[in-house]
Amino acid sequence: MNSVDNMQDASTGEAWRQFDGKSVLVTGGTGSFGKHFIRRLLKSASPRRLVIFSRDEMKQFEMQNELTPLDKNGVLRFFIGDVRDRSRLEMAFRRIDIVIHAAALKQVPTAEYNPFECIHTNVLGAEYIVHAALRSDVSRVIALSTDKAASPINLYGASKLASDKIFLAANNLSGSGGARFAVVRYGNVMASRGSVIPFFQRLVAEGAKSLPITDPRMTRFWITLPMAADFVAASIGRMSGGEIFIPKIPSMKITSLADAIAPGMPHELVGIRPGEKLHEVMITEDDARNTIELSDHYVIQPSFGYWSRPAYLESAKPVAENFRYASDNNTQWLDADTLRKLIG
């Protein structure tokens, strides 16, 4: 089964059953990923407690109203807080087993214009997550990263690279019986807030005569929210600590994406925004030396000596020397019909 097929398939549910009886906390839980992950978790598992940690009280109120019918066992908890507040994190992490860290400042132009805010949330926030986990009974922390963290050219990507390094190195501090930390890195999420797809759809609905294209050569990785949630759940079950998990997902040219959403509509070239790349990379040639390949994903293994060999390595193989996983050299590509089906 290729990665495009995987984007439409629901998981078997096995990965979700690991959450039965566990207390789970999601930072940034009112965001696009958080809302989908929590909804899926309520449907597919029986957690003991499910904590939504975010700083927007209105989004929490709206989410609570949406999810109450699914919360049959009364496990939902809504915790107002900011990842920039270390003491608040430590309070929230009490008696938590698993943390999914999805909170971040993610808009490239916003980070370029507001660098201090980006660093405080994405870098210092990662440090505070680690401290809170080490001071609590948390057993596993998995942090969501981005393709922009590989060979970054913008502050958002650089801040997420620093965040990734913090989470990987945290395994050095936790000891043999302490919390384990790992990272999931993937591409653009279809239909998420800030994605170009809903932006194009809105322009079409408003009667636009053309769609703005930054550069006709531009390519991007794409993943659906269901696939992202399933992959994160599966990665939590696989992790030994120190890994970066990367799914095999398809690419698409920005011009093909525009044509799929509005066939025949002219394109207006507007130029690349500050901090943008032509193509995104998820595994660099230097990362390749520590990268292994499995049927539906890659794993960048840690170089730390403490790392134990997990069971999944038995079916893995090293990637070729000078391997590079980028959106322009991908072997999986989205076509217009598949994209339309995925976005409805």
Secondary structure, DSSP 8 states (H G I E B T S, - for coil): --HHHHTT----STTGGGGTT-EEEEETTTSHHHHHHHHHHHHH---SEEEEEES-HHHHHHHHHHHGGG-TT--EEEEE--TT-HHHHHHHTTT--EEEE------HHHHHH-HHHHHIIIIIHHHHHHHHHHTTT--EEEEE--GGGSS--SHHHHHHHHHHHHHHHTHHHH-TTS-EEEEE---EETT-TT-HHHHHHHHHHTT-SSEEES-TT-EEEEE-HHHHHHHHHHHHHH--SS-EEEE---EEEHHHHHHHHSTT--EEE----TT--SS-EEE-TTGGGGEEE-SSEEEE----TT----GGGGG-EE--TT--EETTS-S-B--HHHHHHHH-
